[in-house]
Amino acid sequence: MTNLTLDPQVEPHSIPSIDKRPMPAWKRALDIVLVLIALPILTPLLLLVAGYIRLVSAGPIFFIQSRVGHGGEDFRIIKFRTMVVPEVSRDASHREYVANRSQINEPLSKPNCKSELIRGGELIRKLSIDELPQIFNVLIGNMSLVGPRPDLLRLSDYEEWQAKRFEVLPGMTGLWQVSGKNSLSFDQMIDLDIKYVETMSLKQDLWIIARTFLVLLFERNE
């Protein structure tokens, strides 16, 4: 179970050691091919959403945040901004929320932040449109289309066995998203992530991608 320490006077976990697995050539090729196919289709939607955010809310269009990635190295994840610009960062409070949910081993439901969303932000999130800019993370190479979902916890928040999820690239979708998502507990999410790491294959990635569309359309778990 994760034990998050936010008090600077308390010693956090030691940093877990991680074996950084090389990315298979087939996986990188799949990412590039599918993103290049999707980009012309998604570009009008990306521009429309970007223009909408600019119109209804003062502040940046994109929300860029540090997450733990491949091999435990930090990278900058890109999302559409769906919340009003805060006076102070919400990262610490959101991170604490995730850690608390993991400790009591209950479903990883999202915190209630409707009052802080921009107009239309709830729908953008419901349809996962806010996640679409991560295709640029995939193009850059610090994310894959399929892999463990990067969350707000830091590497020192994880126990040694849990850090196995960082042996591969984080993904826009993965086994967690197509197996119940927020209805599952933190431990169940970690188990699915490790299962993916140990069984990664082209066939499984294609199945997860296809399954993701079905979940988005018919089986949303918020």
C-alpha positions in Angstrom: 0.0 0.0 0.0 1.3 3.5 -0.8 2.3 5.7 2.1 2.4 9.3 0.9 4.4 11.7 3.0 3.8 15.4 2.4 5.3 16.7 5.6 8.8 17.9 4.8 9.9 16.9 8.4 9.1 13.3 7.8 11.4 11.0 5.8 9.7 9.8 2.6 10.2 6.3 1.0 13.6 5.6 -0.5 13.6 5.9 -4.3 12.8 2.4 -5.8 15.2 1.0 -8.3 13.7 0.4 -11.7 14.8 -1.7 -14.6 14.2 0.4 -17.7 13.1 -1.9 -20.5 13.9 -0.9 -24.0 10.9 -0.1 -26.1 10.2 -2.8 -28.8 10.6 -1.6 -32.4 7.0 -2.8 -33.1 5.6 -0.6 -30.4 7.3 2.6 -31.5 6.2 1.8 -35.1 2.6 1.3 -34.0 2.6 4.5 -32.1 4.0 6.6 -35.0 1.7 5.0 -37.7 -1.5 5.3 -35.7 -0.7 8.9 -34.5 0.1 10.0 -38.1 -3.2 8.5 -39.3 -5.2 10.1 -36.4 -3.6 13.6 -36.6 -5.4 14.8 -39.8 -8.7 13.5 -38.4 -8.2 15.0 -34.9 -6.7 18.3 -35.9 -10.0 20.1 -36.6 -11.3 18.9 -33.2 -8.0 20.0 -31.4 -8.3 23.4 -33.0 -12.0 23.7 -32.1 -11.4 22.8 -28.4 -8.4 25.0 -28.2 -10.4 28.0 -29.5 -13.3 27.2 -27.2 -11.0 27.2 -24.1 -9.5 30.5 -25.2 -13.0 31.9 -25.6 -14.5 30.9 -22.3 -11.6 31.1 -19.9 -8.6 33.4 -19.3 -5.4 31.5 -19.2 -3.4 28.9 -21.1 -5.0 26.5 -23.5 -2.9 23.6 -22.3 -2.3 22.2 -18.9 1.3 20.9 -18.7 2.4 18.9 -15.6 5.3 16.8 -14.5 4.6 13.1 -14.2 6.8 10.0 -13.6 7.6 8.2 -16.8 9.8 5.5 -18.3 12.5 4.3 -15.9 11.2 6.6 -13.2 12.3 9.7 -15.2 10.0 12.8 -15.1 8.4 14.1 -18.2 5.9 16.8 -19.0 2.4 15.6 -19.8 0.2 17.7 -22.1 -3.6 18.1 -21.6 -6.3 20.6 -22.5 -6.9 22.8 -19.5 -10.4 22.2 -18.1 -10.1 24.1 -14.8 -10.0 27.8 -14.0 -6.4 29.0 -13.5 -5.7 28.6 -9.8 -4.1 31.1 -7.6 -2.0 28.3 -6.1 -1.1 24.9 -7.5 -3.6 22.1 -6.8 -0.9 19.4 -7.4 -0.2 18.7 -3.7 -3.9 18.4 -2.7 -4.7 16.2 -5.7 -1.7 14.1 -5.0 -2.7 13.7 -1.4 -6.2 12.7 -2.5 -4.9 9.9 -4.8 -2.6 8.7 -2.0 -5.4 8.6 0.5 -7.6 6.6 -1.9 -4.7 4.1 -2.3 -4.2 3.6 1.4 -7.8 2.7 2.1 -7.9 0.5 -1.0 -11.1 2.0 -2.4 -12.0 2.8 -6.0 -9.9 5.6 -7.5 -12.9 7.9 -8.1 -12.0 11.4 -9.2 -12.3 14.2 -6.6 -15.3 16.5 -6.9 -14.0 19.7 -8.5 -17.0 20.7 -10.6 -17.0 24.2 -9.1 -13.4 24.7 -10.4 -14.1 23.6 -14.0 -14.4 26.0 -16.9 -17.7 26.2 -18.7 -18.0 23.0 -20.7 -15.0 21.5 -18.9 -17.1 18.6 -17.4 -18.1 17.4 -20.9 -14.6 17.8 -22.2 -13.4 15.5 -19.4 -16.3 13.1 -19.7 -15.5 12.5 -23.3 -11.7 12.3 -22.5 -11.1 15.1 -25.0 -8.7 16.8 -22.5 -6.4 13.8 -23.0 -6.0 14.1 -26.8 -3.0 16.5 -26.8 -1.0 13.6 -25.3 -0.7 12.3 -28.9 2.2 14.9 -29.0 3.8 13.1 -26.0 3.5 9.9 -28.1 5.2 11.6 -31.1 8.0 13.0 -28.8 8.5 9.5 -27.4 7.9 10.0 -23.7 4.5 8.2 -23.9 3.0 5.4 -25.8 -0.5 4.9 -27.0 -0.7 1.9 -24.6 0.9 1.5 -21.2 0.4 2.2 -17.5 -1.4 5.5 -16.9 0.9 8.2 -15.4 -0.6 9.6 -12.2 0.2 12.4 -9.7 2.1 10.3 -7.2 5.9 10.8 -7.2 8.4 7.9 -7.4 9.1 8.0 -3.7 5.4 7.4 -3.0 5.7 3.9 -4.4 6.9 0.7 -2.8 9.6 -1.2 -4.6 7.3 -3.8 -6.2 4.8 -1.2 -7.3 7.5 0.7 -9.3 7.7 -2.1 -11.8 4.9 -0.2 -13.7 7.6 2.3 -14.7 9.7 -0.2 -16.5 7.8 0.6 -19.7 6.5 3.8 -21.3 3.4 5.3 -19.8 0.3 5.2 -22.0 -2.7 7.2 -23.1 -4.7 4.1 -22.4 -4.0 0.7 -20.9 -5.4 -2.4 -19.1 -6.7 -0.2 -16.2 -8.8 2.0 -18.5 -10.4 -1.0 -20.2 -10.9 -3.1 -17.1 -13.0 -0.9 -14.9 -10.9 2.3 -14.5 -12.2 4.4 -11.5 -14.3 1.5 -10.2 -11.0 -0.3 -9.3 -8.8 0.2 -6.3 -5.2 1.5 -6.4 -3.9 -2.0 -5.8 -6.0 -3.4 -8.6 -4.6 -0.7 -10.9 -1.0 -1.6 -10.0 -1.7 -5.3 -10.5 -3.1 -4.6 -14.0 -0.1 -2.3 -14.8 2.4 -5.1 -13.8 0.4 -7.6 -15.8 0.8 -5.4 -18.8 4.5 -5.0 -18.3 5.0 -8.8 -18.1 2.7 -9.6 -21.0 3.3 -6.7 -23.4 2.7 -7.7 -27.1 1.5 -6.3 -30.4 -1.7 -8.3 -30.1 -2.5 -7.0 -26.7 -1.8 -3.4 -27.6 -4.2 -3.6 -30.6 -6.8 -5.2 -28.4 -6.5 -2.5 -25.7 -6.8 0.3 -28.4 -9.9 -1.3 -29.9 -11.4 -1.9 -26.4 -10.7 1.7 -25.4 -13.1 3.0 -28.1 -15.8 0.6 -26.9 -15.3 1.8 -23.3 -15.4 5.5 -24.3 -18.6 4.9 -26.3 -20.6 2.5 -24.1 -18.9 1.6 -20.8 -17.7 4.9 -19.2 -16.6 4.6 -15.6 -16.2 8.0 -14.1 
